[in-house]
Amino acid sequence: LNIQRKIFDDDNAEIAESYCNLGLVYQCLGKQREAKTYQEKALVVRENIYGEEHAAVATGYSNLGLVYQNLGQHSEAKECHEKALKIREKIYGEEHADIGASYNNMGNVYRDLGRYSEAKEYHKKALIMRQKISGEEHETVAVSYGNLGIICLDLGQFIEAKEYLEKALIIQKKIYGEEHNDVATSYNNLAHACKVLQENNEAKEHYKKAVIIKEKIFHEEHAEVADIYGHLAIICAKLGQYSEAKEYQEKRAQIVREIDSFLHSVRFNNLAAPYFYKRNIEAKRNYDSNFEIAFAIELADVDSNFSQCEQPRRKCCILI
């Protein structure tokens, strides 16, 4: 970027691209305010070069919308995604992959706002467009099925949720094979749907498949692995399998202790760690708090002999 600014005028496409790339890097690092600054600069340069109705400007609004979502500023995110969608519809007409992406983004931001019925409508539009463009067996189609499944869980439409999540899983297994994080996530979400439908044996099998894959990808010392162990403990307790439930709870507790120990070692041994440490300790506190609340709620009707065990958080679905 520094070299480009010496060579080119401020309103240059390559400078805009570098602003955008820096924004994406800061976004990946969890530094959302810095990401926002660079995405705003990229958008301003692109508008100066191309005017309002251009694909690069639509991308700029979309990127900025995603940063606003990460910052929890969902109304601002919605405004950005609406602008991106409007530009894309004018440029491309009705059927284009970028329009499908905008529908998907609109669905996500409506979910963030708690407007689940509207979120569902946009995810349906995204699904239909992606099916037309890419056919049924495509990763973006699987994403839309997964998102619809999660929205249906939010709406209490559990049977429909399960159907969508099963479709997502089938496609992902065909594309990626069995050992892929998206496949594990779909097993996890499908297990949650089975759990709320009281299909506990099926839920247990899906959670077990999810945790096997997650362990291969992340190894055992990972928060997502701990989370699934917690859900397995709940399911086993509901099935009256208390010894197995206790075993899963102990595995989860061990992972949480190891994560906690690691975060403290990072704090004291890495001079570049303060931001990382603060962010992860806060996440861990929220995780443990949600875990305890969820366990108390979910096991209220389970044998009190198991009530002393540690508890998993309730929310297991990951919106892709």
N, C-alpha and C positions, 0 to 999 in steps of 0.2 A: 504493500500500500504506500509506504513512504517513497519508494522509487517511482511509482505511478504518479503520485501527486507532484513530483518534480518534473516529470515528462509531459503530463497531460493537463488540460484545463480541469477545473473542478467538476464540470458536467460532462463526464466521460463514462461510457458503458463499462469499461474495465474497472474504473474506480468504484462504480456502483456494485459490481460483482465482488470486489474485495471487501467492501463494507458488508455485503450480504454474508460472505463466507466467515468474516470475523464474528458477525452476529450469531451464526450457526455454531461456531466454536464456543463462544461464551454461553450459549444456550445449553450445549452439551456439558459444560463445566458447572452448570447450575447457577451461573451469574446472569440472572434474567434482566436486571436493570441495564447492565452493560450491553447485553444482547439487544434490548429494546433501542438503545441509543444508536447502535450500528444499523439495525433494520430501518429505523426512521431515516437515517442518512441515505441509505440505499434507495429508499422509496422516493425521497425528495429529488435525488439525482435522476432517477428513472422518469419521474414526472416531468422534470425540466427537459429531458432529452426527447421523450416520446409523446408527451401529453398524457391524458387520463386513460384513454381507451387502447391499452397495449398489453400484451401477454406478460411482459416483464413487470409492469405496474401491478397487474393482478397478483402475480407471484409475491411482489413486495407486500401488498395488503395481507395476503394469506400468511406469509412469514411473521408479520407483525401481529396478526391475530393469534397465532400460536404462542408467541411470547406473552401476550396479554393473558391468555389462558393459564400459562405457567405462573403468572403473577397473581392469579385469582381475580383479575379485572375482567369479568366475564361480559359485562355490557359493552366495554370497549372492544373486546374480542369479537363479539357478535357484529358490531358495526364494521370492523375490518373484513370479516368473512363475507358479509353481505355485499360490500363493495367489490371484493374479488369475484364473487359469483356473478354480479351484475355485468362486470366487464367481460368475463369469460362467455357469458350468454350472448353478448353483443358480437363478440369476435367469432365464436365457434358455432353459434346456432344452438341446437338442442342436444346433440350427441358428441361428447368429447370427454376424454379421460380426465382433463382438468376440471370440467364441470362436475363429474362424479366425485372428484376430490373435494371440491367446494361443498357439495351436498353432504359429504361425510363430515367435513369440518363444522358445518352448520348443525348437523345432528349432535356432534360432540359438545358444542357450546350450549345448545339448548339443554342437553343433559346436565351440564355444569350449572345451569340456571334453575334446574329442577323442573323444567317444562318438558316432561317425558313424552307426552303425546305428540308434541311438535318434533321432538328429537326422533321419535319413531318414524314419522312421515318423511323426514329428510334422509334417514338411513334406508328407508324403502326406496326412495328415489335414487340414492347412490347405488343400491343393489341392482335395480332394474337397468340403470345405465351401464354399469360394469358388466352385467351379463350380456347386454347387447354388443358391447365393444370387444370384450375379452372372452366371451363364452363362460360356461359354468365352472370349469376347473382352472381358476386363476386365483392368485393370492389376494387380489383386491376384493374379489367376490367372497372369499373366505372371511376377510376382515369385516365386510358388511354383514354377513351372516352372524359373525361373532358379536358385532355391535348391536344388532337387532336382538340377539339373545339376551344381552345384558340389559337393554332398555326394557324388554318384556319382564325381566326379573324385577326391575324398578317399579313397573306397573302392576306387579302381582299376577302377570299372565304366565304362570309357571310352565304349563304344558307347551305353549307356543315357544317360550324361551328354550325349553329343552330341544324342541325340533330344530330351531335355528342353530343352536350350539352343536348339535349332532351333525348338521350339514357343514358347518365350518370345520369341524374336526375331520370329517371324511375327505374334504378337499385338501386340507393341510397335510394329512398323512400321505395322500397321493403325490403331492408336490415335494414335500420335505423328507418323507420317510418318518420313522417313529421317533428318532432322537433329535428333536428340534424344540427350541424354547416356545415357539408359537403352538406347537402340538401339546406341549406340557400345559400351557396356559389354557388351551381349550379343554383338556381333560379336567383341569382344576375348576373352570367355570361350569362345565357340565356336571361335575360332582356337586357343586353348589345347587344347581337346579334340581338334581335328584334329591338332595338333602331336604330342600323346602317342600318337595313333593312326598316326603317321608319314604322315599325309595332308598333306604339306608344301606342295604347290601350293595346296590349298584353304585351309590355315592362312594362307598369305601373302595371299591375296585378302581374307580376313576381317580380318586385321590392317590391311591397307591401307584398307579401308572404315572401320574403327574410328578410325584416326588422322586421316583426312580430316574426320570428324565432330568429333572432339575438338579439332582445330585451329580449326574454325569456331566452336566453343563457347567454348574457353578461349584461343584464339590459340596461337601456337607455343611460347611460353615457359612451359610447364607440365609438371610432373613426370609426369603421366599420358601426355602426348604423348611425352616422352622415353622412358618405359617401353616404349611400343609400338614406337618406333623401335628400341629394343634388341632386342625380340623379332623384329622384321623382319630385323635383322642376323643373328640366329641362324638363322632360316629360310633366308635367302638363302645363308648359308655352307653349310648342310646340302644345299642344292640345287646347290652349286658355283658360285653366282653371286657371286663374291668382290668384284668391283668395286661391285656394287649393295650388298652387305653393308657394305663399307667406307664407302659414302656414307651409309647409315643410321646407322652407328656415329658418323660425324662429326657428323651432325645431332643425335644424342643428346648427344654430348659438348659441343656448342655450347650446347644448352639447359641442361645441368647447370652450365656455367660462368656463364651468364647468371643462373640462379637463385642461385648462390653469390654473385655480385656484388651482386644485389639484396638478399640477406639481410644482407650487410655494410653496404650503404648504409642499410638500415633501422636497423641497430644504431647507427650513428653520427649519424643525422640525425633520429631520432624518439625523443623522450624517453619515449614510452609503449610503446616496443618491446621492453624486455628479455625479457618473458615470451614474446612472439611469436618473437623471435630465438632464444632458447634452445630452444624447442620445435621450430622448423623446422631448426635446425642439427643437433639430435640425429636428427631424421627423415632428413635428408640423409645423415648418416654411416651410419645403418643401411641406407639405400637403396643407397649406393655399395658398402658391404660385401657386402650380399646380391647385388648386381649382379656383383661380381667372382667370388664363389663360384659363382653360377649359371653364369656363362660358362665357367668352368673345367670344370664338370660336363657341361654340355650340348654343348660343342664338343670333348670328349675324343676323339671319333671323326671329327673334321673336319680337313681339311688344315691342318697346323701353320703354313703361311704366313699364316693369318688370326689366329693366336693372340695377336698383339700388340695387337689392337684392344680398345677398352673394352667393358665387359660389362654386360648387363641383369640385373636381379633375376629370380628364378625365378617368384615368385608374381604372377600377373597377374589372378587372378579377384577380383572384387569382389562380396561378399555384400550383396545389397540388402535 
